[in-house]
Amino acid sequence: MLTGLESLSVRNKLIFTSMLVTGLAILVGMVISIVEDVRNTSHSTKEHLVALTDMAAANSASALAFNDAKAAKETLSVLSTNRIITRADVIDENQNIFATFESEVNQQASWMSEYPFLTRLTIERPVTLKGSQLGTLLVVADMASVWDTLITQWLVKFSVLSTIFLMSYLVLRNTSSYVLGPIKRLAKAIREISDSGDYSLRVEETASKDELGVLTEEFNLMLTQIEDRDSQLQQSNEVLAQVQEPIVLRDANLNCEYVNPAFTSTFGYTLAELKGNKFSLDVKNQAKPEFSQADVYEIAKNKGVHRGEVNRQTKDGRVLPVKRHISPIRDKLGEVKGYVTVLTDISEQKDAEELIWRQANFDTLTGLPNRLMFTHRLKQELSKISRSKLPLALMFLDLDRFKEINDTLGHDVGDALLKEVAKRILRCLRGSGGSYMENVARLGGDEFTIVLSELKNISGTEVVAKRVLEQLAQPFQLGKEVVHISASIGVVETFPDQIIDTDTLIKHADIAMYDAKQKGRNRFSRFDKSMLIETQKRRRLINDIHKGLENGEFYLVYQPIIDIHTNELFKAEALIRWQHPTEGAISPVDFISVAEDAGLIVELGDWVFHEAAKQVAKWRQTINKDFQISINKSPIQLHNTDKGGLNWFDCLKDLGLPGESVIVEITEGVFLNKNAVVTDKLLKFREAGMQISLDDFGTGYSSLSYLLKFDIDYIKIDRSFVNNLTINRQDLVLCEAMIVMAHKLGIKVVAEGIETQVQLGMLSEAGCDYAQGYLLAKPLSPNEFERFHKNRDTGSYMQSA
């Protein structure tokens, strides 16, 4: 029955329930009332009849004792006072009816008469006299009228109660509309909010402050909170939509609930494709990751967060490196209800790191490993020796005269040459099987290294070295330029029973390379201990040069230069000498090249200039007012980017000397130099009035155009031509040609290295302007030079040393 109530409204349910309860209450009351009425009426009627019967029995005792039936009947007539008694019989002890009474009152017909078991009441009482029973009085009553009266009363009560029930229904029906009005309005508002999704709607509040009024207020407050939360959620959604990093929200079972637009734009998957799925962005066909998806989220659950870098695959198959940050979402009880995953695309960061790593470890020009990577790999290869039991070789390669090419043809050509050199070296190693490709490196400039590891035959080192030399000796076609170079290679080997450290191995290879250069270049040299001794000697020599400059161990000598035609002496060449405190006199041949390699030539050259300048100032006063001293200038001094040589002008100014008091001697190689620093310095020398002399002329390959461009004042014919004048006619022809050419260009000619009178005569006949050599005088100290000037025979060129 109650199942059918589900479709009823709350109002009808309330009315039905109330009326059902009321009806049940009335019914129960009626039943209880009827039961009580029946019980009470039956009891009271029976008690009354019993009392009458007892009285009649007592009165009938004497009549029965005297056998007076008439008196007994009169006694029974007293019972007529009770209308429900229909018959009374006095029965003697023999069970014979002694007297009888029947009521003369006509009983109205009743429907209950048909049920005598309900209406017939029989009372039997003994008739006794002085304790002896004389007989029995039997009284019969009809309860139909009593029950009719009760039923009438019950019907009245039922009518009254029914009227009350009906009135209650009417009152309840009317009052329920008032009471349930707020609920109806609440339901209507809920339906409207549900249909429209507009949480700004409100339920009309009642004036009463009862439970329904409170409910309405609380519901409106709930709507306000929902509206605020909805606004916050909307803002959160907008924030998530604006976040540039991909975000994924998953439920506790790892099913996708939300992805933001950044996720879709980055990985290509939409929310509709992923929602409700346990999707994964693991890279396909890749090794199984260290942690499964479930493991990762379990770690985040247990530790509160999970961070890491992984590769993720997009919908179109691209693989992106990302930083992954996973955090669990917990409710107020601390239970995990979901997870938020933030993925940060670090492709640019990885590219930058890769670029930084490559820039830190690889040469940007050739793509070969640089010094840092080379050192690291060399250490790795050295660590393998003890396991492989095979030797390792290190080759240190330096290009010969690369600087000249770089300066004359420009840095672009130089860079292109270095790239081609790297390619040729790699090709040489490919020919060896390709196992050494990664062990080629460029240390910087024109220096390269090759590591040959796990050598099964030590002769393989020589094979590779020769192959590299042959390849690099081949012409390089660099655009329109054809370049020829060579290389010097130092080789050092280390074996399992004598492993040396990285720094020592590199140092030995460098020493061997230097030895190859010293022996003429375009070759390779194997390191041996004697080279180390020479290197140590060279290092000591460098230290001694430093000390020698500080301690004044260097001095100048001056070799006279004579005018061949006038026999005048107003020129000399300043030459440096070194008197070592323990080693004695050290030839310039032994220390000038060392000073150049060590970078000391600039400081040494400045000292020479200042000493020579002071000397020429003196001799311009004592020997000749136009006296000149030639000072050799190393190419390294010209290439030096600091003042190097330009401070000479201040020195001349302080001494009151004109620029032409100094002749700067340079070699032909300088003119091959297109370096702006060199050009600028030579022009500044000319502007200061200094004259320029081209030393060792004829041994180089300078263009005649440079003689005009730099306005050369003198050329010095190299002693190799002078020495062979008497035995090689061709050298005389060359000397004559150089003299004629120089004179045509307005250049004076100095012949150096003259040792015989024949050489001097032949040069004089050829028209040479100046002579220098041991025939005239060896290099002299200032005092010796002054005595030579005073004592020499003006009619003869031959002077005593």
ZAMARGU-4260 file (C-alpha; in steps of 0.2 Angstrom, whole numbers, plus 5000, padded with zeros to 4 digits):
<rodrens>
0) 5000/5000/5000 | 5014/5012/5005 | 5023/5009/4988 | 5009/5018/4979 | 5013/5034/4990
5) 5030/5037/4981 | 5021/5046/4966 | 5011/5057/4978 | 5016/5075/4982 | 5023/5079/4999
10) 5007/5088/5003 | 4996/5073/4999 | 5009/5062/5008 | 5007/5073/5023 | 4988/5073/5022
15) 4987/5055/5019 | 4999/5051/5034 | 4990/5063/5046 | 4973/5056/5041 | 4979/5038/5042
20) 4985/5041/5059 | 4970/5050/5065 | 4958/5037/5057 | 4968/5023/5066 | 4967/5033/5082
25) 4949/5035/5081 | 4947/5017/5076 | 4957/5011/5090 | 4947/5022/5102 | 4931/5016/5096
30) 4937/4998/5098 | 4943/5001/5115 | 4927/5011/5119 | 4916/4997/5113 | 4926/4984/5122
35) 4924/4994/5138 | 4906/4997/5136 | 4903/4979/5132 | 4913/4973/5147 | 4906/4986/5159
40) 4888/4984/5153 | 4889/4965/5154 | 4896/4966/5171 | 4884/4978/5179 | 4869/4970/5171
45) 4875/4953/5178 | 4878/4960/5195 | 4861/4968/5196 | 4853/4952/5190 | 4862/4942/5203
50) 4857/4953/5216 | 4839/4952/5211 | 4840/4933/5210 | 4848/4932/5227 | 4834/4942/5234
55) 4820/4932/5225 | 4829/4916/5231 | 4829/4922/5249 | 4810/4927/5248 | 4806/4910/5239
60) 4813/4899/5253 | 4799/4900/5265 | 4786/4898/5251 | 4796/4883/5245 | 4797/4877/5263
65) 4778/4878/5266 | 4775/4872/5248 | 4766/4888/5244 | 4767/4890/5226 | 4756/4905/5225
70) 4768/4914/5237 | 4783/4909/5227 | 4775/4916/5211 | 4771/4932/5220 | 4789/4933/5226
75) 4795/4930/5208 | 4784/4944/5202 | 4796/4956/5210 | 4808/4952/5196 | 4797/4961/5184
80) 4805/4977/5189 | 4819/4972/5177 | 4813/4973/5160 | 4826/4962/5153 | 4821/4947/5163
85) 4810/4936/5153 | 4807/4921/5164 | 4811/4915/5182 | 4808/4897/5188 | 4809/4890/5206
90) 4814/4872/5205 | 4812/4861/5220 | 4825/4849/5226 | 4817/4835/5215 | 4820/4846/5200
95) 4802/4850/5197 | 4797/4868/5193 | 4788/4874/5209 | 4783/4891/5203 | 4786/4901/5186
100) 4787/4919/5181 | 4786/4926/5163 | 4787/4944/5159 | 4772/4952/5152 | 4783/4966/5144
105) 4784/4963/5125 | 4802/4963/5119 | 4805/4972/5103 | 4811/4962/5089 | 4830/4965/5087
110) 4842/4958/5074 | 4852/4952/5088 | 4838/4940/5094 | 4844/4929/5080 | 4860/4927/5090
115) 4854/4920/5107 | 4871/4915/5112 | 4875/4934/5112 | 4858/4940/5120 | 4853/4926/5132
120) 4859/4927/5150 | 4855/4914/5163 | 4857/4915/5182 | 4855/4901/5193 | 4855/4903/5212
125) 4851/4891/5226 | 4836/4893/5237 | 4841/4889/5255 | 4833/4890/5272 | 4844/4889/5288
130) 4858/4883/5278 | 4848/4869/5269 | 4846/4870/5250 | 4827/4868/5247 | 4829/4871/5228
135) 4835/4882/5214 | 4830/4899/5207 | 4833/4900/5188 | 4832/4917/5180 | 4833/4920/5161
140) 4837/4938/5154 | 4837/4945/5136 | 4851/4957/5133 | 4846/4962/5116 | 4839/4979/5121
145) 4854/4982/5131 | 4865/4979/5116 | 4854/4989/5105 | 4856/5004/5117 | 4875/5002/5116
150) 4875/5001/5097 | 4865/5017/5096 | 4877/5025/5108 | 4892/5018/5097 | 4884/5025/5081
155) 4882/5042/5089 | 4900/5042/5094 | 4906/5036/5077 | 4896/5050/5069 | 4904/5063/5080
160) 4921/5056/5077 | 4919/5055/5059 | 4913/5073/5058 | 4929/5077/5068 | 4939/5067/5056
165) 4932/5076/5041 | 4934/5093/5049 | 4952/5088/5053 | 4955/5083/5035 | 4948/5100/5029
170) 4958/5109/5041 | 4974/5099/5037 | 4972/5102/5019 | 4970/5120/5021 | 4984/5122/5033
175) 4996/5111/5023 | 4996/5123/5008 | 5002/5137/5020 | 5014/5126/5028 | 5021/5118/5013
180) 5021/5133/5002 | 5040/5137/5006 | 5044/5119/5001 | 5035/5121/4985 | 5044/5137/4981
185) 5060/5128/4986 | 5057/5114/4974 | 5052/5126/4960 | 5068/5136/4963 | 5079/5120/4963
190) 5070/5115/4947 | 5074/5132/4939 | 5092/5132/4945 | 5094/5114/4938 | 5087/5119/4921
195) 5096/5135/4919 | 5112/5132/4929 | 5110/5150/4936 | 5115/5150/4955 | 5111/5168/4956
200) 5092/5164/4958 | 5085/5164/4976 | 5070/5157/4985 | 5057/5169/4991 | 5059/5170/5010
205) 5044/5168/5022 | 5041/5180/5036 | 5040/5166/5049 | 5055/5160/5058 | 5050/5142/5059
210) 5060/5127/5053 | 5054/5130/5035 | 5059/5148/5036 | 5076/5143/5042 | 5077/5130/5029
215) 5073/5143/5015 | 5087/5155/5023 | 5099/5141/5024 | 5095/5135/5006 | 5098/5153/5000
220) 5114/5154/5009 | 5119/5137/5001 | 5115/5145/4984 | 5127/5160/4988 | 5141/5148/4993
225) 5138/5137/4978 | 5138/5153/4967 | 5154/5159/4976 | 5162/5141/4973 | 5156/5141/4955
230) 5164/5158/4952 | 5180/5151/4960 | 5179/5136/4950 | 5176/5146/4934 | 5191/5157/4939
235) 5201/5141/4942 | 5196/5134/4925 | 5200/5151/4917 | 5217/5150/4926 | 5220/5132/4921
240) 5215/5137/4903 | 5228/5151/4903 | 5242/5141/4911 | 5255/5138/4897 | 5260/5122/4905
245) 5250/5106/4901 | 5240/5100/4916 | 5231/5084/4919 | 5218/5080/4932 | 5215/5061/4936
250) 5203/5053/4949 | 5209/5041/4962 | 5209/5027/4949 | 5220/5037/4937 | 5206/5040/4925
255) 5207/5057/4916 | 5195/5070/4922 | 5202/5086/4914 | 5216/5092/4903 | 5219/5111/4900
260) 5221/5119/4882 | 5240/5119/4884 | 5240/5100/4885 | 5230/5099/4870 | 5241/5111/4860
265) 5256/5103/4866 | 5252/5084/4864 | 5237/5085/4852 | 5224/5075/4863 | 5208/5084/4867
270) 5198/5081/4883 | 5184/5072/4874 | 5197/5059/4868 | 5205/5056/4885 | 5191/5059/4898
275) 5188/5043/4908 | 5203/5034/4901 | 5219/5029/4910 | 5229/5036/4895 | 5248/5036/4895
280) 5260/5046/4885 | 5275/5034/4886 | 5286/5034/4870 | 5281/5019/4859 | 5295/5007/4854
285) 5306/5013/4868 | 5314/5003/4882 | 5302/5000/4897 | 5303/5015/4909 | 5310/5012/4927
290) 5293/5015/4935 | 5276/5011/4928 | 5262/5023/4928 | 5254/5015/4943 | 5271/5015/4952
295) 5273/5034/4949 | 5256/5039/4956 | 5259/5027/4971 | 5275/5036/4974 | 5266/5053/4973
300) 5253/5046/4985 | 5265/5040/4998 | 5278/5054/4997 | 5266/5068/4994 | 5274/5072/4977
305) 5284/5065/4963 | 5296/5074/4952 | 5306/5069/4937 | 5311/5071/4919 | 5304/5059/4906
310) 5301/5059/4887 | 5283/5060/4882 | 5276/5056/4865 | 5263/5068/4856 | 5249/5062/4846
315) 5258/5065/4830 | 5273/5055/4836 | 5285/5069/4841 | 5295/5065/4857 | 5296/5079/4870
320) 5307/5080/4885 | 5297/5086/4900 | 5298/5089/4918 | 5284/5080/4927 | 5276/5085/4944
325) 5263/5074/4951 | 5253/5079/4967 | 5239/5070/4976 | 5222/5078/4979 | 5216/5074/4996
330) 5199/5077/5005 | 5197/5084/5023 | 5200/5066/5030 | 5216/5064/5020 | 5210/5052/5008
335) 5217/5053/4990 | 5203/5058/4978 | 5213/5061/4963 | 5230/5068/4956 | 5236/5084/4947
340) 5250/5082/4935 | 5260/5097/4928 | 5271/5094/4913 | 5284/5107/4908 | 5291/5106/4890
345) 5310/5107/4892 | 5314/5105/4874 | 5322/5122/4873 | 5331/5120/4889 | 5338/5103/4883
350) 5343/5111/4867 | 5351/5125/4876 | 5360/5112/4888 | 5365/5102/4872 | 5371/5118/4864
355) 5381/5123/4880 | 5388/5106/4882 | 5393/5105/4864 | 5401/5123/4865 | 5410/5117/4881
360) 5416/5101/4874 | 5417/5103/4855 | 5426/5115/4843 | 5413/5126/4835 | 5423/5127/4819
365) 5428/5109/4815 | 5415/5100/4825 | 5429/5090/4833 | 5431/5088/4852 | 5439/5102/4860
370) 5453/5102/4874 | 5441/5098/4888 | 5433/5084/4879 | 5449/5077/4873 | 5457/5077/4890
375) 5441/5068/4897 | 5442/5055/4883 | 5461/5053/4885 | 5458/5049/4903 | 5445/5036/4898
380) 5456/5028/4886 | 5471/5027/4898 | 5459/5019/4911 | 5456/5005/4898 | 5474/5000/4896
385) 5475/4990/4911 | 5460/4979/4906 | 5464/4978/4887 | 5483/4975/4890 | 5486/4985/4873
390) 5496/5001/4871 | 5490/5018/4867 | 5497/5032/4857 | 5494/5050/4857 | 5499/5061/4842
395) 5501/5080/4844 | 5499/5089/4827 | 5503/5107/4823 | 5501/5115/4805 | 5517/5122/4799
400) 5517/5141/4795 | 5498/5141/4797 | 5499/5159/4804 | 5507/5165/4788 | 5492/5158/4777
405) 5479/5165/4790 | 5487/5182/4789 | 5490/5183/4771 | 5474/5176/4764 | 5463/5181/4779
410) 5454/5172/4793 | 5440/5165/4782 | 5452/5156/4772 | 5461/5150/4788 | 5445/5144/4795
415) 5441/5135/4779 | 5458/5127/4779 | 5456/5121/4797 | 5439/5113/4793 | 5447/5103/4778
420) 5462/5098/4788 | 5450/5090/4801 | 5441/5081/4787 | 5457/5074/4780 | 5463/5068/4797
425) 5446/5059/4800 | 5448/5051/4783 | 5465/5045/4787 | 5458/5037/4803 | 5443/5029/4793
430) 5455/5021/4782 | 5462/5012/4798 | 5445/5005/4802 | 5436/5020/4809 | 5438/5015/4827
435) 5448/5031/4832 | 5436/5044/4824 | 5429/5050/4841 | 5447/5052/4847 | 5452/5066/4835
440) 5452/5084/4844 | 5456/5102/4840 | 5465/5110/4855 | 5464/5127/4848 | 5472/5137/4834
445) 5481/5125/4822 | 5484/5111/4835 | 5476/5094/4833 | 5477/5078/4843 | 5474/5060/4838
450) 5472/5046/4851 | 5476/5028/4845 | 5470/5016/4858 | 5470/4997/4860 | 5485/4996/4847
455) 5488/4978/4842 | 5503/4983/4832 | 5513/4998/4838 | 5519/5001/4820 | 5501/5007/4816
460) 5506/5024/4824 | 5519/5027/4811 | 5507/5021/4797 | 5493/5034/4803 | 5506/5048/4805
465) 5513/5046/4788 | 5496/5045/4780 | 5491/5061/4789 | 5507/5070/4783 | 5504/5064/4765
470) 5486/5070/4766 | 5490/5087/4773 | 5504/5089/4760 | 5491/5088/4746 | 5485/5105/4739
475) 5469/5113/4747 | 5457/5121/4735 | 5448/5134/4746 | 5437/5144/4735 | 5448/5153/4722
480) 5464/5150/4733 | 5475/5135/4732 | 5484/5133/4748 | 5499/5122/4752 | 5504/5117/4770
485) 5513/5104/4780 | 5512/5097/4798 | 5523/5093/4812 | 5518/5078/4822 | 5524/5073/4839
490) 5520/5055/4844 | 5521/5047/4862 | 5516/5029/4867 | 5511/5022/4883 | 5511/5003/4888
495) 5501/4993/4901 | 5517/4991/4911 | 5522/5010/4911 | 5505/5020/4911 | 5508/5038/4913
500) 5496/5051/4918 | 5486/5062/4906 | 5496/5078/4908 | 5513/5070/4906 | 5507/5061/4891
505) 5501/5077/4883 | 5517/5086/4888 | 5528/5072/4880 | 5518/5073/4864 | 5520/5092/4863
510) 5539/5090/4866 | 5540/5077/4852 | 5530/5089/4840 | 5542/5103/4844 | 5556/5092/4840
515) 5548/5088/4823 | 5547/5107/4820 | 5565/5109/4825 | 5570/5096/4813 | 5563/5104/4798
520) 5544/5102/4799 | 5533/5090/4788 | 5538/5075/4798 | 5534/5066/4814 | 5545/5063/4829
525) 5543/5050/4843 | 5546/5055/4860 | 5561/5050/4869 | 5569/5055/4886 | 5582/5065/4877
530) 5569/5077/4871 | 5563/5079/4888 | 5581/5084/4893 | 5581/5097/4879 | 5564/5103/4884
535) 5570/5106/4902 | 5585/5114/4895 | 5574/5126/4885 | 5563/5129/4900 | 5579/5134/4910
540) 5585/5145/4896 | 5568/5154/4896 | 5570/5157/4914 | 5587/5163/4912 | 5582/5175/4899
545) 5570/5183/4911 | 5584/5184/4924 | 5596/5190/4911 | 5585/5205/4907 | 5583/5208/4926
550) 5601/5207/4930 | 5608/5216/4914 | 5617/5201/4907 | 5613/5206/4889 | 5623/5218/4879
555) 5624/5225/4861 | 5638/5224/4849 | 5639/5234/4833 | 5644/5228/4816 | 5650/5243/4804
560) 5642/5246/4788 | 5653/5255/4775 | 5649/5265/4760 | 5657/5255/4747 | 5660/5270/4735
565) 5665/5284/4748 | 5672/5272/4762 | 5662/5282/4774 | 5657/5274/4791 | 5640/5281/4797
570) 5630/5265/4799 | 5630/5250/4810 | 5619/5235/4814 | 5615/5232/4832 | 5617/5214/4837
575) 5612/5207/4854 | 5624/5196/4864 | 5622/5187/4881 | 5635/5184/4894 | 5627/5170/4905
580) 5634/5170/4923 | 5638/5151/4923 | 5636/5146/4904 | 5647/5160/4897 | 5643/5168/4881
585) 5627/5161/4873 | 5625/5164/4854 | 5609/5173/4848 | 5606/5157/4837 | 5603/5148/4853
590) 5591/5160/4862 | 5583/5171/4849 | 5571/5157/4843 | 5568/5152/4861 | 5563/5170/4866
595) 5552/5171/4851 | 5543/5155/4856 | 5541/5161/4874 | 5535/5178/4869 | 5550/5186/4877
600) 5556/5194/4860 | 5545/5209/4863 | 5553/5214/4879 | 5570/5209/4873 | 5567/5219/4857
605) 5562/5235/4867 | 5578/5233/4877 | 5588/5232/4861 | 5580/5248/4854 | 5582/5258/4870
610) 5601/5253/4871 | 5604/5256/4853 | 5595/5273/4853 | 5606/5279/4867 | 5621/5274/4858
615) 5616/5282/4841 | 5613/5298/4851 | 5631/5298/4857 | 5639/5293/4840 | 5629/5306/4830
620) 5639/5318/4841 | 5656/5309/4841 | 5657/5300/4824 | 5644/5307/4812 | 5629/5319/4814
625) 5620/5307/4802 | 5625/5291/4810 | 5612/5277/4809 | 5610/5261/4818 | 5600/5246/4811
630) 5589/5237/4823 | 5582/5220/4819 | 5563/5218/4823 | 5556/5201/4825 | 5539/5197/4815
635) 5532/5193/4832 | 5535/5211/4838 | 5526/5217/4823 | 5511/5205/4826 | 5510/5210/4844
640) 5494/5219/4847 | 5500/5230/4861 | 5511/5246/4859 | 5526/5235/4855 | 5537/5246/4845
645) 5526/5262/4845 | 5534/5267/4862 | 5550/5269/4852 | 5544/5286/4846 | 5544/5292/4864
650) 5561/5286/4867 | 5568/5295/4851 | 5559/5311/4857 | 5566/5310/4874 | 5584/5308/4867
655) 5581/5322/4854 | 5584/5310/4840 | 5575/5311/4822 | 5567/5295/4816 | 5580/5293/4802
660) 5593/5289/4815 | 5586/5272/4816 | 5584/5259/4802 | 5571/5245/4806 | 5577/5229/4799
665) 5563/5216/4794 | 5562/5200/4785 | 5553/5197/4768 | 5540/5186/4777 | 5533/5201/4785
670) 5527/5208/4768 | 5516/5192/4766 | 5506/5198/4781 | 5490/5207/4777 | 5487/5209/4795
675) 5481/5227/4799 | 5492/5228/4815 | 5508/5224/4805 | 5503/5236/4791 | 5498/5250/4803
680) 5515/5248/4813 | 5525/5249/4797 | 5516/5265/4791 | 5519/5273/4808 | 5537/5269/4807
685) 5538/5278/4790 | 5528/5293/4797 | 5540/5295/4811 | 5554/5296/4798 | 5562/5279/4802
690) 5569/5270/4787 | 5565/5252/4784 | 5578/5239/4778 | 5572/5222/4770 | 5584/5209/4777
695) 5589/5192/4769 | 5582/5198/4753 | 5581/5185/4739 | 5578/5170/4750 | 5559/5173/4752
700) 5544/5175/4740 | 5538/5193/4743 | 5529/5202/4729 | 5538/5217/4722 | 5522/5227/4725
705) 5526/5227/4744 | 5543/5235/4741 | 5533/5250/4734 | 5518/5249/4746 | 5529/5251/4761
710) 5542/5262/4753 | 5557/5252/4758 | 5574/5261/4760 | 5586/5247/4759 | 5587/5229/4754
715) 5601/5217/4761 | 5607/5204/4750 | 5607/5188/4760 | 5625/5181/4764 | 5621/5165/4754
720) 5622/5174/4738 | 5638/5184/4743 | 5647/5168/4749 | 5645/5160/4732 | 5650/5174/4721
725) 5667/5167/4717 | 5662/5150/4712 | 5644/5152/4705 | 5642/5165/4692 | 5623/5163/4693
730) 5623/5171/4710 | 5633/5186/4703 | 5619/5188/4690 | 5606/5187/4704 | 5615/5200/4714
735) 5617/5211/4699 | 5599/5209/4695 | 5594/5213/4713 | 5605/5229/4713 | 5598/5235/4697
740) 5580/5232/4702 | 5583/5241/4719 | 5591/5256/4711 | 5576/5257/4698 | 5564/5258/4713
745) 5575/5270/4722 | 5581/5258/4735 | 5599/5257/4742 | 5607/5240/4743 | 5618/5232/4757
750) 5628/5216/4755 | 5631/5207/4771 | 5642/5192/4775 | 5657/5199/4764 | 5672/5190/4769
755) 5685/5192/4755 | 5692/5206/4745 | 5686/5197/4729 | 5668/5197/4735 | 5669/5216/4739
760) 5676/5220/4722 | 5663/5211/4713 | 5649/5219/4723 | 5657/5236/4720 | 5658/5233/4701
765) 5639/5227/4702 | 5635/5244/4709 | 5631/5239/4727 | 5630/5253/4739 | 5635/5247/4756
770) 5646/5233/4763 | 5645/5223/4779 | 5655/5208/4784 | 5670/5201/4793 | 5681/5207/4779
775) 5677/5225/4786 | 5675/5221/4804 | 5666/5209/4816 | 5653/5215/4828 | 5661/5227/4840
780) 5658/5233/4858 | 5655/5252/4858 | 5672/5256/4864 | 5680/5244/4851 | 5668/5252/4838
785) 5675/5269/4842 | 5693/5264/4842 | 5689/5255/4825 | 5683/5272/4818 | 5698/5281/4824
790) 5711/5269/4819 | 5705/5262/4802 | 5715/5266/4786 | 5703/5277/4776 | 5712/5270/4760
795) 5709/5252/4764 | 5693/5242/4768 | 5703/5229/4777 | 5704/5233/4796 | 5711/5224/4810
800) 5699/5215/4821
</rodrens>
